[in-house]
């Protein structure tokens, strides 16, 4: 049966297969089936203290373009981060290019518990003369010590770059390492840049899903061809364990390779957004500003918001409101009034801005009639979607202001 037909069969029977007992992994093997096919796939055998695993290595030139960027752009964005004087979770300030470790795994399931096994560890690093991409493959359970032993010999980097790796990939490595720790070197500590959270911040409203494959297609201009769906990887691996035929597993390895190369492109793109080295949509600029504000980088946030406020979309008005609140916190009353006064198109924001103006006129400018005017204007925007608590607070404010006016 061809691989294509086999994958179609796997996909159609996915729900049935999930209920079945997984194939038992084979005992230690003395020979390596299809070794010539592995060698033609840039893969060699690593014989460890116990068992063996497979290691594949590929080198890409720095001028290789993957989506929007060539890999040499990574050096430029890291130089950009090193020139900054502020904090950000994706900042690689203090790192060199080769110290970033772009990392992804393929596993036999989605749980991080002891019953799930990693069968593929993939990673890339960008060196002065090219990108070194490497994969460690677990041929069967008997080689797990050799699998991690070979991997840990290579892991001497400072920071992981992953996609949901904080929640899944690295905890999985820790779990398996704990089970085998008597046989393995100590697991190193890393800094960690998880690009899923950044992608979610910037593009969750634009994309139906922030799965990496969607970010690739819609944001990074990366198109995959003849790719294996990631959810089929466990079944393909178990098929390999049974048959030792390489075609399916090699397809999974190519899928993993594309994931990791895309992490490099994505880190470059996100960094350019955060360093203001790329054209951005108003939504992206607004979300970057919000992120800096959440981190307490007020000056940086203000500059980002100011990029947006001259537009004619909702983001412009949200940025105006954020700037109004920030100016109010800094007791810059006139500036705050100016920002709130420019909000005129988005119904919900207009109501909130009028409430803020009412507060300013009552408490800072001591102009009760003007405060009443803005409170009444805010009340006129109340409808069935208005939060009941907000409605009650506004009614209470209006009552108090009208009583003051009547005095």
KOLLONU-59777 format. One line per field, with one value per residue (C-alpha): residue number from 1; residue in one letter; chain; x, y, z. Coordinates in Angstrom, 3 decimals, padded with zeros to 6 digits. Example, Ala and Ser with C-alpha at 12.3 -4.5 7.8 and 13.67 -1.06 7.14 Angstrom:
! KOLLONU-59777
tilum	(1 2)
lummar	(A S)
mardren	(A A)
u	(012.300 013.670)
v	(-004.500 -001.060)
w	(007.800 007.140)
! end
This chain:
! KOLLONU-59777
tilum	(1 2 3 4 5 6 7 8 9 10 11 12 13 14 15 16 17 18 19 20 21 22 23 24 25 26 27 28 29 30 31 32 33 34 35 36 37 38 39 40 41 42 43 44 45 46 47 48 49 50 51 52 53 54 55 56 57 58 59 60 61 62 63 64 65 66 67 68 69 70 71 72 73 74 75 76 77 78 79 80 81 82 83 84 85 86 87 88 89 90 91 92 93 94 95 96 97 98 99 100 101 102 103 104 105 106 107 108 109 110 111 112 113 114 115 116 117 118 119 120 121 122 123 124 125 126 127 128 129 130 131 132 133 134 135 136 137 138 139 140 141 142 143 144 145 146 147 148 149 150 151 152 153 154 155 156 157 158 159 160 161 162 163 164 165 166 167 168 169 170 171 172 173 174 175 176 177 178 179 180 181 182 183 184 185 186 187 188 189 190 191 192 193 194 195 196 197 198 199 200 201 202 203 204 205 206 207 208 209 210 211 212 213 214 215 216 217 218 219 220 221 222 223 224 225 226 227 228 229 230 231 232 233 234 235 236 237 238 239 240 241 242 243 244 245 246 247 248 249 250 251 252 253 254 255 256 257 258 259 260 261 262 263 264 265 266 267 268 269 270 271 272 273 274 275 276 277 278 279 280 281 282 283 284 285 286 287 288 289 290 291 292 293 294 295 296 297 298 299 300 301 302 303 304 305 306 307 308 309 310 311 312 313 314 315 316 317 318 319 320 321 322 323 324 325 326 327 328 329 330 331 332 333 334 335 336 337 338 339 340 341 342 343 344 345 346 347 348 349 350 351 352 353 354 355 356 357 358 359 360 361 362 363 364 365 366 367 368 369 370 371 372 373 374 375 376 377 378 379 380 381 382 383 384 385 386 387 388 389 390 391 392 393 394 395 396 397 398 399 400 401 402 403 404 405 406 407)
lummar	(X X X X X X X X X X X X X X X X X X X X X X X X X X X X X X X X X X X X X X X X X X X X X X X X X X X X X X X X X X X X X X X X X X X X X X X X X X X X X X X X X X X X X X X X X X X X X X X X X X X X X X X X X X X X X X X X X X X X X X X X X X X X X X X X X X X X X X X X X X X X X X X X X X X X X X X X X X X X X X X X X X X X X X X X X X X X X X X X X X X X X X X X X X X X X X X X X X X X X X X X X X X X X X X X X X X X X X X X X X X X X X X X X X X X X X X X X X X X X X X X X X X X X X X X X X X X X X X X X X X X X X X X X X X X X X X X X X X X X X X X X X X X X X X X X X X X X X X X X X X X X X X X X X X X X X X X X X X X X X X X X X X X X X X X X X X X X X X X X X X X X X X X X X X X X X X X X X X X X X X X X X X X X X X X X X X X X X X X X X X X X X X X X X X X X X X X X X X X X X X X X X X X X X X)
mardren	(A A A A A A A A A A A A A A A A A A A A A A A A A A A A A A A A A A A A A A A A A A A A A A A A A A A A A A A A A A A A A A A A A A A A A A A A A A A A A A A A A A A A A A A A A A A A A A A A A A A A A A A A A A A A A A A A A A A A A A A A A A A A A A A A A A A A A A A A A A A A A A A A A A A A A A A A A A A A A A A A A A A A A A A A A A A A A A A A A A A A A A A A A A A A A A A A A A A A A A A A A A A A A A A A A A A A A A A A A A A A A A A A A A A A A A A A A A A A A A A A A A A A A A A A A A A A A A A A A A A A A A A A A A A A A A A A A A A A A A A A A A A A A A A A A A A A A A A A A A A A A A A A A A A A A A A A A A A A A A A A A A A A A A A A A A A A A A A A A A A A A A A A A A A A A A A A A A A A A A A A A A A A A A A A A A A A A A A A A A A A A A A A A A A A A A A A A A A A A A A A A A A A A A A)
u	(000.000 001.352 002.124 -000.589 -003.233 -001.942 -002.241 -005.768 -006.655 -005.066 -006.940 -010.318 -009.894 -008.413 -011.280 -011.300 -007.545 -007.568 -009.550 -007.180 -004.134 -001.005 001.458 004.081 007.542 010.131 013.004 016.606 017.612 021.019 020.709 019.425 016.896 016.972 020.282 021.066 017.812 018.691 022.171 020.701 018.519 021.612 021.082 023.716 023.610 024.540 025.473 025.169 026.004 022.687 021.053 021.220 019.357 019.471 020.790 020.060 021.917 021.273 023.000 021.334 023.163 022.466 020.996 018.369 014.950 012.203 009.043 009.571 013.225 016.621 018.178 020.911 018.207 018.321 021.703 020.267 017.315 019.542 021.796 018.634 017.648 021.148 020.865 017.681 017.408 014.048 012.601 010.536 009.891 011.140 014.237 017.469 019.536 022.670 022.624 024.567 022.898 024.327 023.066 019.429 018.188 015.116 013.441 010.462 009.468 007.191 005.522 003.272 000.467 -000.603 -000.287 002.835 002.551 004.922 002.911 003.763 007.085 009.082 010.286 011.809 013.866 014.568 016.499 018.393 021.021 022.234 026.022 028.333 028.582 025.068 022.114 022.776 019.596 019.655 017.156 017.480 015.191 014.113 013.931 012.242 011.968 015.219 017.159 015.702 018.844 021.001 018.353 018.587 022.282 023.064 020.725 022.175 025.689 024.594 022.544 024.950 022.916 021.459 017.848 015.127 012.860 009.674 006.009 004.081 007.276 006.883 003.656 004.415 007.769 010.180 007.974 007.874 011.676 011.823 009.378 011.326 014.633 013.313 012.472 015.938 018.030 020.239 021.596 021.816 023.709 021.984 019.323 020.479 018.491 017.483 015.987 012.837 011.128 007.695 006.432 002.890 002.023 003.434 001.547 -001.652 -001.219 -000.664 -002.883 -005.618 -008.270 -006.950 -006.516 -009.108 -006.427 -002.882 -001.552 001.914 000.781 -001.793 000.744 003.095 000.525 -001.229 001.626 004.999 004.204 005.221 003.385 003.858 003.636 002.996 003.131 002.103 -000.660 000.902 -001.866 -000.956 002.633 002.013 000.295 003.001 005.629 003.931 003.681 007.430 008.131 006.179 007.497 010.760 009.816 011.243 009.011 006.348 008.751 010.894 007.779 007.222 010.838 010.366 007.249 009.276 012.049 009.609 008.242 011.697 012.799 009.550 010.448 013.504 011.420 008.727 011.210 012.680 009.219 008.012 011.240 010.897 007.381 008.598 011.651 009.586 011.602 008.684 005.454 002.575 -001.183 -002.941 -004.072 -000.501 000.770 -002.020 -001.345 002.390 001.580 -000.709 002.027 004.576 002.040 001.362 005.114 005.297 007.252 005.139 007.231 007.558 003.816 002.946 005.129 003.455 -000.062 000.768 001.534 -002.093 -004.210 -004.421 -006.180 -009.906 -010.473 -011.408 -007.765 -007.150 -009.887 -008.752 -005.270 -006.696 -008.538 -005.401 -003.413 -006.145 -005.979 -002.179 -002.179 -004.729 -002.464 000.357 -001.989 -001.709 -005.341 -005.398 -003.672 -006.062 -009.072 -007.705 -007.358 -010.833 -012.372 -011.128 -013.114 -016.180 -016.832 -016.916 -020.101 -018.735 -015.574 -017.545 -019.555 -016.416 -014.677 -017.666 -017.597 -013.890 -014.554 -017.316 -014.844 -012.222 -014.650 -016.070 -012.889 -010.074 -011.618 -014.414 -016.973 -020.094 -022.341 -019.813 -019.421 -023.196 -023.272 -020.736 -022.391 -025.747 -024.092 -022.560 -025.952 -027.487 -025.311 -026.658 -028.482 -029.365 -025.707 -024.500 -023.153 -025.723 -023.108 -021.824 -025.370 -026.011 -022.730 -023.569 -027.069 -025.559 -023.046 -025.776 -027.953 -025.075 -024.114 -027.693 -028.048 -024.854 -026.128 -029.402 -027.650)
v	(000.000 003.446 005.933 008.256 005.524 004.382 007.928 008.225 004.969 006.178 009.463 007.844 005.392 007.873 007.659 003.877 003.616 005.840 003.216 000.375 -000.727 000.814 -001.597 -002.935 -001.594 -004.113 -005.356 -004.319 -004.870 -005.972 -004.800 -001.601 -002.224 000.005 001.526 002.593 004.591 006.313 007.160 008.665 010.802 012.347 010.086 008.213 005.717 006.736 003.778 004.735 003.073 001.251 000.803 003.122 005.957 007.766 011.280 013.325 016.542 019.085 022.409 025.449 028.527 031.808 033.284 030.506 032.184 030.522 032.555 036.281 036.230 034.708 033.124 035.768 038.228 036.541 038.137 041.573 041.249 039.965 042.971 045.077 043.494 043.992 047.722 048.094 049.364 047.853 044.492 042.165 038.382 037.884 040.033 038.223 041.008 039.442 036.535 035.873 034.399 030.918 030.715 030.401 026.815 026.422 023.290 021.020 017.432 014.739 012.473 009.421 011.502 014.911 014.201 015.278 012.259 009.322 007.240 009.527 009.057 011.514 009.772 012.755 015.650 018.343 021.582 024.194 026.783 029.648 029.764 032.175 029.932 028.497 026.928 023.538 021.468 018.191 015.487 012.604 009.661 006.897 003.685 001.783 001.913 000.023 003.026 005.683 006.071 006.490 008.859 011.293 010.695 011.835 014.820 016.032 015.932 018.632 020.842 023.541 026.591 029.412 029.804 027.591 028.985 026.924 027.004 026.009 024.444 025.864 023.947 020.813 020.044 020.862 019.424 016.221 016.151 016.719 013.869 011.357 012.584 012.050 008.437 007.825 010.196 007.458 006.814 010.370 013.645 016.428 018.341 021.957 025.062 027.476 030.804 030.221 032.152 030.639 032.073 030.726 033.346 036.151 034.925 034.729 038.314 039.745 037.629 035.873 038.185 037.868 034.095 031.399 029.484 030.358 026.896 027.214 026.029 028.866 031.468 030.176 030.541 033.756 035.716 034.336 033.552 029.897 027.247 023.580 020.957 017.236 017.723 015.158 016.412 016.586 014.599 011.542 011.485 009.045 006.485 006.788 006.238 003.118 001.831 002.390 000.533 -002.441 -002.493 -000.495 000.976 004.471 006.423 007.505 008.406 010.411 012.419 013.122 014.229 016.610 018.001 018.569 020.182 022.695 023.468 024.308 026.367 028.306 029.068 030.948 032.957 033.607 034.811 037.200 038.503 038.944 040.689 043.091 043.926 044.582 046.532 048.538 047.271 046.120 047.557 046.714 046.811 049.054 045.951 044.681 048.068 048.328 044.832 045.527 048.700 046.777 044.220 046.873 048.531 045.216 044.874 048.316 049.810 052.975 055.177 052.414 051.735 055.404 055.608 052.507 053.805 057.128 055.279 054.169 057.144 058.950 056.033 055.708 052.234 050.894 050.358 054.109 054.838 052.089 053.585 057.047 055.655 053.896 057.123 059.043 056.659 056.793 060.622 060.597 058.349 060.825 063.684 065.286 066.391 068.503 065.842 063.221 065.372 065.790 062.050 061.228 064.058 062.573 059.347 059.727 056.552 053.408 053.274 051.438 053.537 056.770 055.922 055.085 058.244 060.404 058.851 059.664 063.234 063.545 062.456 064.932 067.865 066.999 066.250 068.056 071.009 071.539 072.268 070.466 071.504 070.201 067.020 066.564 067.132 064.355 061.981 062.494 061.962 058.725 057.591 058.110 055.289 052.710 049.815 046.181 045.133 047.509 045.918 046.329 047.414 050.118 051.308 051.584 053.427 055.911 056.487 057.127 059.580 061.442 061.707 063.168 065.654 066.843 067.412 069.513 071.564 072.230 073.698)
w	(000.000 -000.885 001.889 000.606 000.815 004.191 005.580 004.227 005.987 009.222 009.074 008.383 011.271 013.745 016.251 016.085 016.530 019.615 021.508 020.670 022.601 021.126 019.471 021.849 021.222 020.138 022.280 021.511 017.913 016.742 013.138 011.594 008.822 005.741 006.788 003.218 003.082 006.330 005.086 001.909 004.216 005.900 008.904 010.893 013.739 017.276 019.482 023.122 026.400 026.052 022.653 019.677 018.022 014.702 014.143 011.052 010.239 007.488 006.918 005.343 004.029 005.805 002.627 002.451 002.458 004.466 004.058 004.541 005.576 005.035 008.097 008.303 009.422 012.830 013.509 012.714 015.103 017.906 017.345 017.589 020.894 022.264 021.538 023.627 027.189 028.132 029.153 027.002 027.248 023.677 024.107 023.273 024.835 026.248 023.793 020.640 017.569 018.062 021.655 020.575 020.349 018.090 019.379 018.704 019.407 018.037 020.589 020.864 022.400 023.655 027.378 029.267 031.570 031.877 029.396 026.491 024.736 022.651 019.516 017.703 019.072 016.511 016.815 014.861 015.647 013.482 013.278 011.447 008.399 008.221 009.988 011.560 011.776 013.669 014.619 017.069 016.286 018.664 016.566 019.411 023.183 023.715 022.437 024.740 026.850 023.735 022.347 025.281 025.810 022.260 022.603 025.903 024.477 022.015 024.318 025.437 024.473 026.517 025.380 023.955 021.243 020.921 019.978 023.106 024.395 027.901 028.351 026.345 024.697 027.505 030.296 028.223 028.050 031.817 032.452 030.375 031.822 035.353 034.527 033.062 035.173 036.641 033.150 031.797 032.310 034.219 032.319 031.747 032.644 029.900 029.173 027.143 024.355 023.656 020.376 020.736 023.350 021.212 018.142 020.139 021.324 017.871 015.625 017.604 016.145 012.600 012.449 012.984 014.873 015.921 015.128 013.662 010.226 010.110 011.226 008.531 005.768 006.789 008.379 007.285 003.632 004.022 002.009 002.836 000.097 000.560 004.330 006.941 009.291 012.733 014.414 012.319 013.578 016.490 014.246 011.610 014.277 015.625 012.069 011.715 014.977 013.601 010.038 010.162 006.779 006.620 004.231 006.718 009.510 007.105 006.204 009.903 010.175 007.247 008.953 012.124 010.076 008.590 012.065 013.363 010.363 010.746 014.369 013.114 010.642 013.246 015.865 013.294 012.360 015.934 016.881 013.970 015.159 018.677 017.534 015.008 012.056 009.917 008.527 010.857 010.731 013.228 015.126 015.390 016.548 019.118 020.470 020.690 022.653 025.011 025.582 026.497 028.781 030.548 031.105 032.710 029.794 029.788 027.510 024.958 025.127 024.625 021.513 020.100 020.834 019.191 015.956 015.790 016.885 013.551 011.868 011.309 012.717 016.141 017.081 016.747 019.270 021.628 021.492 022.233 025.245 026.511 026.143 027.945 030.890 030.917 030.904 033.717 035.795 035.225 036.284 032.856 032.911 029.739 027.707 029.066 028.148 024.636 024.055 025.379 023.382 020.089 020.500 018.294 016.278 018.434 020.534 023.564 023.645 023.248 026.366 028.353 027.134 028.158 031.626 031.930 030.777 033.373 036.061 034.875 034.813 038.234 040.150 038.320 036.491 039.093 036.372 037.532 034.625 032.115 034.164 034.108 030.338 029.713 032.185 030.435 027.072 028.341 029.658 026.219 024.889 027.337 025.680 026.378 026.035 028.767 031.915 034.709 037.231 034.882 034.309 038.055 038.641 035.890 037.273 040.701 039.198 037.312 040.432 042.439 039.708 039.197 042.923 042.875 039.934 041.776 044.805)
! end
